[in-house]
Amino acid sequence: MSSPSLEEFQANALGTSTKIEDVFDAFEFLDDWEERYSYIIDLGKALPNFPDAQRKEENYVHGCQSQVWLIDRYDEASDTLYFLIDSDAIIVKGLAAIVLATLNAKSPSEIHKMDVEAIFERIDLMRHISATRGNGLRSMLELVKKSAATRLT
């Protein structure tokens, strides 16, 4: 099976309506971290699963306790990067959904300038996930930032 087309990445970005502002709003509304974990898991359930053909070494995110795969597509015409992320662990997939809500369908310059750590601090995320989950989240972010850096003009 071939890699997903740019159109499939764009359709996924449009179909994934969660934006980081939605996450901020939800976290303000939800009273405790048990509810927030449920919300994060629900975000992950909304992401599409990768076909087995895309769960390969070249798409594998190293540094995660769980299995995570990330692929990207760059639309030169609109200077926009699109990402797909999948994981075998539902909480990690939910964390991936937050990464996508923050960085998907942005220009490499926007991604490069964005202070994602400050966003995670705003929702107090890193304090409430395990160290290994935090390392995995940082690994996903590192790959997204690296992808953006290679396309900066």
Helices and strands as residue ranges (DSSP letters): H 6-15, H 20-29, H 33-45, G 52-54, G 57-59, E 68-75, E 80-87, H 90-103, H 108-113, H 116-122, G 126-128, H 131-149
